[in-house]
């Protein structure tokens, strides 16, 4: 056991089982490096309101806003987020200092007996609150009935087991991390591209807190950091948030980063996909390039953005 040194790092986390698993994972790895840490649970507006869609609450930022506020005023030293919950625009005082190695970014179709997507009964009721997931499901199975669902992984699995849905779509990373017992089949990327950042963690600090940044630096995974940098640049370039049907996944092999992206209209009637690749060191540029490719093909009109068809940075 390495002896802890320095003042304890105060970690801020949501109070859900998955969020606390993630925070404890970070704390344990900091302890192995000799840094004491403790966790403070913070309730976010997204956790407190469960009967309204995310769009009505303000999108993914509702799961991080209060945590970031605590970080900015110094109540905590380190915020541990699911990276896909983090808006692409952060407060100027904060920065993502570390991205640990990613868990499996695939989506999981959870259903009794673990049927494949194409084997679900005609007209099956599938639960998801994600337009990204809904439009990709309907592309392959237009007969499905998509019903909204809110709540954490445990809540969604409980509603599935209660019979409210024939299937629900979950991030496989969350299911694996908390060790949830659920039957399900993997949705391959040609069926379901994930949300940008899915399966990855973001360790956020104050920009001037160089001590905490240096302590967590050994947890950074360069390939994961490059992949999610490209994915977030894609999302930012498209001007989209979590309620826009946008998907993206980056992979790094031998220093080459390949990025695949998807944009759809809210109903999923039109879906655009494309990809590009380049050096992993140019991750942000690759994401911006793919955004421009998709915008040139009509993505802005699908997303109903101002200046449809105008690539980022051209105005």
Helices and strands as residue ranges (DSSP letters): E 9-13, H 17-32, E 37-41, H 45-48, H 54-57, G 59-63, H 65-73, E 78-82, G 83-85, E 94-98, E 107-110, G 117-119, E 125-127, H 131-140, E 145-147, H 153-162, E 167-171, H 172-178, E 184-187, E 201-206, H 210-216, G 217-219, H 222-238, E 246-253, E 256-264, E 271-279, G 280-282, H 283-296, H 299-303
